[in-house]
Amino acid sequence: MNSRNLYIAIALSAWSFAGCETPQSTQTPPPPHVMRCKVPEITAMPETKQSQEKGGIEISIAPAAYEAKSQTRKTRQRAQPPFLWIDPAPQTGEKVFFDEITTPYLVAAPERLQYTVKINNKLDRVFRGAGTVVSYNVGGKLLAVDQTGYGEMLGAIVPPRSEYQLTIFGPKIDTIPDTGTLGVFFYDVVTKVDAAGTVTEKQNYEWYFKYEAKLVERPGEVTKQRMYMPASGWQQ
């Protein structure tokens, strides 16, 4: 047998052997995608009265109900063009192929501390919230908060024997320890002025809550879509 025939025989034998083999998959399925976030539970401490009256001004507060909401983020990953792909618009120049990956995730909503406040003015004059200072702390440590979080309180004007409802906002949930005693304080609430309009009495209000962030888990599905675009507009 000459060398040419020997080469053909070896090739046919290798092809025949490979064709008889059972293909073995080396790919393993990706692990299931689990979405996670921490959602706070806020409950009033036994010694705290939700509604407090001082100097004829009754104020009550109630924490928001928090929940885990689904959102998605999109990312891009460079990819190879499909086999034997024909460019439908070659005049636009070179194309970049990529996978657009959509990943679901959970967030706590609202994302900040949030309380509904009710002010019941039992006085015979107008109540104004201007000058009030709202403060939060956890475990005795003061939490940073901007005045814009309680701007509605500062602008509150409540006629005599009337009630007014507003919302105040505190720090972001992800800046608060997972457990602790949460204090909410209203300082320098004006409850009395003289005939000239000079403030003669201020009161402080305080509420204490048990704060606990609980882990929420849900299954999610990560999707991938092969796409392309002109190389001139590509951005990772």
N, C-alpha and C positions, 0 to 999 in steps of 0.2 A: 504494500500500500504506500503510495507516494505521500509526501508531506501535506499536499493540498487535501487529499481525501481523508487523511488522518485528522486534520484540523476540523473538517466538516463533521466527521463522526463524533469527535469530542464535543463540538458545539451542540449537535443534535441530542447527544446523551445528556448534557447539562440542562438543555431546554426541557427534555422529557422529564428529567428528575424534578426540576423546579415546578413543572406543571402539575406534578402529582402531589406536591406538598400542600398541606392545608394551611392557608394563610393565618398567621397569628397576629391579632391586633395588639399593638403596643401602646395604644392610647387608653387612658383611664378617664372616666367621666369626671367633670369638675365637681368639687364638693358643693352641696346645696348652699345657696346664698341666704343668709339670715340677717334680717334688719334688726338693729338694736338701738334703743335710746332710753334715757332715764326720765320718768315722768313724776313730778312731785305730787305728794298728797299732803294737804295742809288742813289741819283741824285745830279748832280753838282749844286752848288749855282750859281745864275745869275752872280755874280761878279767874278767867277772863270773861267779862260781860260783853257780849257783842254790841249792845247798845249802852252808851254811857251819857248821862246828862250832868252838865256842870254849868252853873250860872245861867240857866235857861236855854242853853244850846245842847241839844241831844245829837250825838254823832254815833252812827253804827257803821261797821265795815264787814265785808264778806269776801273771802278769797275767790278768785276765779276757779272754774272747773278745768283741769288740765287734761289733755289727751295726746296720744301719739298720732301724728299725721304723716302720711307717706309723701315723699317728694322724690325727684329723680335728678341725677347729674349725668351729663354727657361728656365723654372723653374720646379722643382720637388716637389711633395707633397706626403707624405706617404699615402697609401690606403690599404683597406682590400682586401684579395684575393677573387676571385669570388666564389660563392656558388658551392660546390661539385667539386672544381678544383682538377685535378689530375696532379701531377708534372711529366712532361715528362722526366726529368733528375734528379731523386732523388739523384744520386751519387754525384752531385756537391754541396750538402749541402742545408742549409736553404735558402729560397728565400725571397726577399723583393719586395712587390708590391708598385707601385707608379704611380701617374698620371704625365705625362709630359705635361706641359701647355705651349703652344706657344702663345705669346702675340705680336701683331704687334704695332709698334709705328712710329712716324715721327721724322726726324732730318733735320735740315737745312744743305744744301750742296751748296758750300763748308762750312766747319765748322769754318773757320777762315776768317778774312778780307783778301781779295785777289784782287790785281790790276795787270792789264797788263800794262807794261811800254814800251814805244818806245823812243829810243835815236837816234836822227839824228845829226851826227857829221858833221858840215859844215866847220870845220877847215881844215888846210892843214897838220895837224899832228894827231897822234893816240890819241884817248880819252880813258882814263882809269877811271873806276868807283871806284877804291881803295880810301879809305878815306872818302867816302860819308857816312853820317849818316841819316838814315830814322827814322822818328818819327811820332806818331799818338796821337791825343788827341780828346776828346769829351767834349764839353762844357767848354773848357779851361783846362781840367784835362788831364794830360799826361797818356797814356796807356802803360803799360809795354810791351815791345817787345824785343825779342832776336835777335842778329845779324844774326842768321841762317835764319831768315825770309826774309832777303834781301841779303843773301850771293851771289846770282847770280848778283846782282847789284855791289857788291864789286869786283867781278871777271870779270866784263864786260871790254872787249877790243874792241873798235870800230875804224876801219880804217878811214882815211880821206874821207869825202864826202860819208859816208856809214851810213846805218841805222841798228839798233840792237833792237830786241824785247826780253823782259824777263818778269818774274813774281815775284812779291814781296808778302809776307804774313805778316799779322798782328796778333793781339790778337784773341782769340776765340770769336765767336759771342755771346756766353752765358755770357761773362764777360762785355759786352757793354750795357749801358742803352738803354731802348727801343726807346727813341727819343733823338735827339740832333744834333748839328752841328759837323760833323766829319772833322778834319783837318789832312792832310797828308803832311809831310814836308821832303824835301831833303836838308840837310845842307852840306856845304863845298864841293860842286861839283867843281872839278878843271876845269877851263876854259882857263888857260894860264900858261905856264912855260917858263923859259928863256933858252938860248942855253945850259946851264949846266944841264938842267933838274930840276931846282929848281922851285917850285910852286910860281907864282907871283900873281895869281888871283883865287879867289874862289867865287862861286855864290850859293845863296839859292833859292829854288823853293818851292812854297806852293799852295795847292789846298784845297778847302772847299766843303763839300758835306752835303746835308740834309740826315740824317740817321733816318729811322723809321722801327721798327720791327712790322710786322703785323701777327696776329694770323691766322693759317691755320688749319682747321678741316676737317677730313675725317672719314667715318665709317670704322670700322675694325671688324674682327672676331677672337675671342679667341677660340682656339681649345684645346681639351684635349684627350690624348691617354693613356689608361691603359697599363702599362708595368711591367715587373719584371726582376730581376737580382739576382745573388748570393749575399747573405748578406755580404760576405767578401769584395765585391767591391762597396757596397752602399756608396754614398756620396750625401748629400743633395744639 
